[in-house]
Amino acid sequence: MIYKTKNGKLRIQYETWGDLKSPQVTLFFHGFPGSHMQALFLEKYFSQRGFGLIAADRPGYGGTDLCTPKDYK
């Protein structure tokens, strides 16, 4: 999935798995180099235990744009 900032200047790619309405949602940050796809090995583990999992690509990796701090505004 792709999220675009309100000003449309920044794309952030992310994927979700499991129950996102659960009070137990985990945010996954990939290592270097990598992408949100590194969370695939955790998807089944978290989903089976009722957790939600959100994995986003860090700036400049995968489908997320490399940007300057002003692009986040």
Stockholm file with secondary structure:
# STOCKHOLM 1.0

chainA/1-73         MIYKTKNGKLRIQYETWGDLKSPQVTLFFHGFPGSHMQALFLEKYFSQRGFGLIAADRPGYGGTDLCTPKDYK
#=GR chainA/1-73 SS CEEECTTSCCEEEEEEEECTTSSCEEEEECCSSCCGGGGHHHHHHHHHTTCEEEEECCTTSTTSCCCCGGGGC
#=GC SS_cons        CEEECTTSCCEEEEEEEECTTSSCEEEEECCSSCCGGGGHHHHHHHHHTTCEEEEECCTTSTTSCCCCGGGGC
//
